[in-house]
Amino acid sequence: MKALVLAGGTGSRLRPITHTSAKQLVPVANKPVLFYGIEALVAAGITELGIVTGDTAAEIEATVGDGSRFGARVTYLPQERPAGLAHAVLIAREWLGNDDFVMYLGDNFVVGGITELVDAFRAERPDAGIMLTKVGDPSAFGVAELDGSGRVVRLEEKPAEPRSDLALVGVYLFSPAVHEAVRAIRPSGRGELEITDAIQWLLDHGHAVTPTVIDGYWKDTGNVTDMLEVNRSVLEGMEPARLGDVDADSELIGRVRVEAGARVERSRIVGPVVIGSGSVVADSYVGPSTSVDSSCVIIGSELEFSIVLSGSRIEHAGRIEGSLIGRGVRVTGAQRAPRAHRLVLGDHSHVQITS
């Protein structure tokens, strides 16, 4: 079995972070979210990975490499433009050959991995296997309708009036039968080849499609809110460690990991928190569900339920919470209460100001 990992999306919901970085490489607990998916595939015994890339191909390839660090072998499959999940299957046809495969969206996060799902597919050999979970707003997802016996009867992509609250999680399993399906369908109203249409084609032509409804934790990390929530979830399971320097005037409470080369001075840190290598936290408070990446500086500030990417500085900035701060950012406090706000913002930014 092979794996087709999709890493070509534009990440529009994470702008302006994704103007300069691939959304699949935004870190969760200081590790790119894409790495969690790759590790889940390898844990399930799948080591032949084809990664579909787009405009951020160079960054993806430089970060992931040949896959050997994960115990895998990676082939890169360029996609000129995002044209739907089924289109990714089309362009990967030669590489996939006649093997069964998992299609895994590179910005998805499934707690507990996919090993049981893969083992069941190998044992039962349906033509397609899909993961479903209940969501509050199914109109934002591909939606599956099941009959009274739990069989899939209909799928629809982002329906205006959903027939159920069961959304397709970004993990799909296919036999070679899907290749005929993706060749047979036509672009949707969105101009894309939808994988839901391909699975519907399989259903309509008598192929077996097996659903698995999961109650566990799944998130599409395509927006800031979900990214912060995934970060919180991962940090909850992190092993605490004091590998860097923590002075006698500092206090670490709960699940806190201070990486090698990091320094904590005259500060209070309440976990779960990770402080990356080479970072400095001084005269500050860092609260639960926060990850500070490498080579950051936090001085005289309070930070909670946030992600700070590498090389950023936060100095005398008061309290910051529920925030995603990009690479090389500088956040400083004003010397006096301003009469006007002075801003330099990237495209598509969202700023909340308390007057």
C-alpha positions, 0 to 999 in steps of 0.5 A: 500500500502507498500513500498520497499526501496532499500538500499543495493547498494555498492556505488562504484561511491562515493568511498572512502566515501562509503568504510566506510559508506552506500551511502544512509546515506551520508548527504544532507544538514546534513540529510541522503539522505535515510531520504528524501525518507522515508519522501516522502513515509510517506507523501504519506500515506505509512507507512509500509516500507520494507528496503532491505539491503546488506553489510551495514545493521548494519549501516542502521538499527542503523540509521533508527531504527524501523521507528517510528521517521518518523511515519512508521513501518520498516521491514529489508529484507537482500539481500546477494548480489546486484543481480538486482532490480527485485531480491529485489522484489523476496526476499521481496515476503513474506513480500509484500504479495498481497499488491500494493507497491512502490519500491523506490531506497534509494539514489534517490531524487525527489523534491516535493515528490511522493504523486501525483504519488501514488494518481494517481496509487491508483485511476487508479490501473494499474499493474505498474506505472513508472516515466520518465524524460529526461536525457542527457545520457540515455545509463546510465539508464533504458530507456522507449520508448513511442508511439505517444499516450504516451503509453509505448511500450518498455523498455531497461536497459542501452542500447548502442543505446537508442531509446529515452531520457526518463530515468526511475526514481528510483520510481516504483509502482506495483500491485501483478501482478509483482510477476509473472513477476519477476519469469518469467525473466532471468538474463541479460547480467550483471548477474542481474534480471532487473526490466525493463525486468519485466516491459517489461514482463508485457507489453508483457502479456497485463498488463497495465503500466502507465508512468508519465513524470516529468519535476521536479527535480530528481537526482540519488545521486550515484556520487559526482557531483549529490550529490553536486547538490542535496545539493544545491537544498535542501539548497535553500529551507532551513529555515534560523535560528541563533540557535548557537552563532555568534559573532559581528565580523561575517557576515551572508548573505542570507539563513544561518542556524547556528544550536544550539551549533555551533559557528561562529567567525570573519567569513563571511557566504553567504547562502544558508549554514548550519552549524551543531551543535557543529561546529566551523567556525573561521576566514573563509569564507563559501560560497553558497551551502555548508553544514557543518555537526556536530562537524566540525572545519573550521579555516582560510579557504574558502569553497564553494559549498561543503559538509563536513561530521561530525568531520572533520577539515579544517585549513588554507587550502586556498580555497576549492570548489566543494568537498565532505569531509568525516567524521573525515577528516583533511585538513591542509595547507602546511607551505611552497610551497611543491616541492612534494605532499604528499598524503594518499588516499583511494582506488578509490580516484580521486585527482586533483592537480594544479602544 
